[in-house]
Amino acid sequence: MSASIADPRLDGRAVNRIAYEAETIASRVSELGAEISADYPDGDLLVLGLLKGSFIFLGDLVRHITRPIQVDFLVASSYGSDTTSSGDVHMVYDPETVLEGRHILLVEDIVDSGRTLSRLMDLLSVRRPRSLAICALLHKHIAEHLRYPVRYVGFDAPNEFLVGYGLDHAENFRHLPYIASLQ
């Protein structure tokens, strides 16, 4: 399916293909919400979204978690002006919520190199949470630097540059309801 012909949201920009349709994403997010609800029957669950990419996924996911939760966000930077991660992660926005003794679920849009995610997990673990787990919408399985398992995975992703459903290219395409491979 060529979205560039039929989708005015692309404004003439082309995508290679639709990797995940909106309906497929919605179904999988609902399943993830059920899994998370079953795995965390008690204790304080804090869902931490890693901004900006996770915001749509997180918004949909938390509506499918059928237990009391709290939501907060993290903003981390490891890229600076480069296009690849330096591995030197600093928190641009650190959650104000107390993390000690709580179950924490870190929600990420896509697992790529794993550098930023590993460093964030290190930073969060020193705050002594009761448990700390990762939920990713997409996992490319190429993360050489990821030192932590991804407990919840929406989709095993192809090694392509993906946009839509929160994922961007130069701040564009986040608003697409599907995930597409960029040309």
JOKABEL-V20747 format. One record per residue. N is the residue number from 0. SS is DSSP state (A for helix, B for strand, O for the rest). PSI is psi in radians with two decimals (none if undefined). Layout:
{{N	SS	PSI} {N	SS	PSI}}
//
This chain:
{{0	O	2.22} {1	O	1.82} {2	A	-0.41} {3	A	-0.43} {4	A	-0.72} {5	A	-0.17} {6	O	1.86} {7	A	-0.31} {8	A	-0.32} {9	A	-0.25} {10	O	0.79} {11	O	-0.16} {12	O	2.49} {13	O	2.54} {14	B	2.63} {15	B	-0.84} {16	B	2.84} {17	B	2.07} {18	B	-0.69} {19	B	2.07} {20	O	2.74} {21	A	-0.71} {22	A	-0.67} {23	A	-0.75} {24	A	-0.84} {25	A	-0.74} {26	A	-0.78} {27	A	-0.65} {28	A	-0.68} {29	A	-0.74} {30	A	-0.73} {31	A	-0.74} {32	A	-0.71} {33	A	-0.72} {34	A	-0.81} {35	A	-0.76} {36	A	-0.74} {37	A	-0.61} {38	A	-0.31} {39	O	1.26} {40	O	-0.33} {41	O	2.96} {42	O	2.87} {43	O	2.06} {44	B	2.12} {45	B	2.12} {46	B	2.04} {47	B	2.06} {48	B	2.32} {49	B	1.94} {50	B	2.64} {51	O	-0.45} {52	O	-0.50} {53	O	-0.06} {54	A	-0.68} {55	A	-0.82} {56	A	-0.84} {57	A	-0.77} {58	A	-0.74} {59	A	-0.73} {60	A	-0.83} {61	A	-0.42} {62	O	-0.20} {63	O	0.02} {64	O	2.06} {65	O	0.79} {66	O	2.83} {67	O	2.36} {68	O	2.91} {69	B	2.68} {70	B	2.38} {71	B	3.11} {72	B	2.76} {73	B	2.55} {74	B	2.11} {75	B	2.67} {76	B	2.31} {77	O	0.05} {78	O	-0.57} {79	O	-2.23} {80	O	0.10} {81	O	2.99} {82	O	-0.06} {83	O	2.62} {84	O	2.40} {85	O	-0.31} {86	O	-0.21} {87	O	1.70} {88	O	2.31} {89	B	2.59} {90	B	2.14} {91	B	-0.68} {92	B	2.13} {93	O	2.34} {94	O	2.45} {95	O	-0.23} {96	O	2.49} {97	O	2.27} {98	O	-0.42} {99	O	2.29} {100	O	0.11} {101	O	2.68} {102	B	2.26} {103	B	2.26} {104	B	1.96} {105	B	2.11} {106	B	2.17} {107	B	2.62} {108	B	-0.85} {109	B	2.38} {110	B	2.06} {111	O	-1.73} {112	O	-0.55} {113	O	-0.10} {114	A	-0.96} {115	A	-0.76} {116	A	-0.75} {117	A	-0.76} {118	A	-0.69} {119	A	-0.73} {120	A	-0.69} {121	A	-0.83} {122	A	-0.67} {123	A	-0.63} {124	A	-0.51} {125	O	-0.19} {126	O	0.15} {127	O	0.96} {128	O	2.78} {129	O	-0.73} {130	B	2.77} {131	B	2.11} {132	B	2.83} {133	B	2.39} {134	B	2.13} {135	B	2.38} {136	B	-0.78} {137	B	2.47} {138	B	2.05} {139	O	-0.26} {140	O	0.67} {141	O	0.24} {142	O	1.57} {143	O	-0.49} {144	O	0.05} {145	O	2.07} {146	O	0.06} {147	O	2.53} {148	O	2.60} {149	O	1.93} {150	O	-0.68} {151	B	2.20} {152	B	2.20} {153	B	-0.95} {154	B	2.49} {155	B	2.04} {156	O	2.57} {157	O	2.73} {158	O	1.21} {159	O	2.87} {160	O	1.94} {161	B	2.50} {162	B	2.83} {163	B	2.83} {164	O	0.73} {165	O	-0.46} {166	B	2.49} {167	O	2.94} {168	B	1.96} {169	O	0.77} {170	O	0.14} {171	B	2.78} {172	O	-0.09} {173	O	-0.57} {174	O	-0.12} {175	O	2.43} {176	O	-0.07} {177	O	3.03} {178	B	2.23} {179	B	2.72} {180	B	2.17} {181	B	2.43} {182	O	none}}
//
